[in-house]
Amino acid sequence: MREAVDEHGWDGEWFLRAYDASGRPVGSAQNAEGRIYIESQGWCVLGGAGLEDGRAQRALDSVNAR
Protein backbone atom coordinates (compact mmCIF):
# COMPACT_ATOMS: atom_id res chain seq x y z
CA MET A 1 0.00 0.00 0.00
CA ARG A 2 2.82 2.40 0.85
CA GLU A 3 4.38 1.83 -2.56
CA ALA A 4 1.06 2.64 -4.25
CA VAL A 5 0.62 5.80 -2.17
CA ASP A 6 4.20 6.83 -2.86
CA GLU A 7 3.85 6.26 -6.60
CA HIS A 8 0.27 7.39 -7.28
CA GLY A 9 -0.92 9.33 -4.25
CA TRP A 10 1.35 12.38 -4.06
CA ASP A 11 0.28 15.55 -5.89
CA GLY A 12 3.34 17.70 -5.27
CA GLU A 13 2.25 19.43 -2.08
CA TRP A 14 -0.24 16.97 -0.55
CA PHE A 15 -1.70 13.49 -0.86
CA LEU A 16 -4.58 12.83 -3.26
CA ARG A 17 -7.89 11.57 -1.94
CA ALA A 18 -8.68 9.09 -4.74
CA TYR A 19 -9.12 8.61 -8.46
CA ASP A 20 -12.59 8.73 -10.03
CA ALA A 21 -14.05 6.09 -12.37
CA SER A 22 -12.41 7.85 -15.33
CA GLY A 23 -8.97 7.79 -13.70
CA ARG A 24 -8.92 11.50 -12.85
CA PRO A 25 -7.43 12.50 -9.49
CA VAL A 26 -9.70 13.73 -6.70
CA GLY A 27 -8.20 16.13 -4.18
CA SER A 28 -5.59 17.43 -6.59
CA ALA A 29 -4.17 20.85 -7.37
CA GLN A 30 -5.62 20.20 -10.86
CA ASN A 31 -9.19 20.27 -9.48
CA ALA A 32 -11.16 23.52 -9.60
CA GLU A 33 -13.04 22.44 -6.44
CA GLY A 34 -12.12 19.98 -3.73
CA ARG A 35 -8.41 20.49 -4.16
CA ILE A 36 -7.30 19.15 -0.78
CA TYR A 37 -8.98 16.83 1.72
CA ILE A 38 -7.82 16.83 5.33
CA GLU A 39 -8.63 13.15 5.90
CA SER A 40 -6.22 12.02 3.18
CA GLN A 41 -3.39 13.98 4.73
CA GLY A 42 -4.00 12.69 8.24
CA TRP A 43 -4.37 9.05 7.29
CA CYS A 44 -1.28 9.07 5.10
CA VAL A 45 0.78 10.65 7.87
CA LEU A 46 -0.62 8.23 10.48
CA GLY A 47 0.29 5.37 8.13
CA GLY A 48 3.85 6.64 7.88
CA ALA A 49 3.75 7.89 4.29
CA GLY A 50 6.16 10.73 3.67
CA LEU A 51 7.81 10.75 7.09
CA GLU A 52 11.28 9.97 5.79
CA ASP A 53 11.36 12.54 3.00
CA GLY A 54 9.40 15.48 4.39
CA ARG A 55 6.22 14.95 2.38
CA ALA A 56 4.21 14.35 5.56
CA GLN A 57 5.12 17.77 6.91
CA ARG A 58 4.51 19.42 3.53
CA ALA A 59 1.07 17.83 3.36
CA LEU A 60 0.14 19.07 6.83
CA ASP A 61 1.53 22.52 6.03
CA SER A 62 -0.67 22.54 2.90
CA VAL A 63 -3.74 21.78 5.01
CA ASN A 64 -2.83 24.61 7.36
CA ALA A 65 -2.29 27.03 4.47
CA ARG A 66 -5.65 26.20 2.88
N, C-alpha and C positions, 0 to 999 in steps of 0.2 A: 504494500500500500504506500509506504514512504517513497519508493521509487516512482510510482505513478504520480503522486503528489509533486515530487521534485521535478518530474519531466513535464507534466501536463497541467499542474495546478498553480503555478506561479505566473503572475501577470506583470511583473516588473517592480511593483511597489507593494502588492498584497496578494493573498491567495484568492483564487477564483472560488465561486460557490459551486458551480456545476457546468455542464454543457447541456444545451437543449436537444430536442429530438433531431434537429437539423445539424447538430455538431457545433453550434455557435456558443461561445462562452457566456456564462451568466455571472454577473458580479465582476465585470472587467472594465478597465479604463476605456475600452471600445464602446461600451454601452452608454446610450444617451441618458437612461434612467437605471437605477439599481446598480450603480457602479461598484459599490463595496458593501459587503455584508459582514457584520460584526461576528456572527456565529462562526463563519468560515475561518476567520483569523484566530479566534480563541481556540477552536478545536484543533487546528493545525499546530498551534503553539503548544497546547496541552499534549498533543501526540508527539512532540519533539521535532516537528518539521521546521527547518530553518534555524535551529539553535546554534549549530556549528558555524554557520556562514553569515549570520547577521540578518537573515531574511525575517526571522521571527520578530525581532525588534523593529525592523522597517515596516512590517505589516501592522503592528500595534501602533506605531507612530502615524501610519496612514489613517487608521481608525480615528485616532485623536485629532488629526488635522481636518478630518471630514465630518 
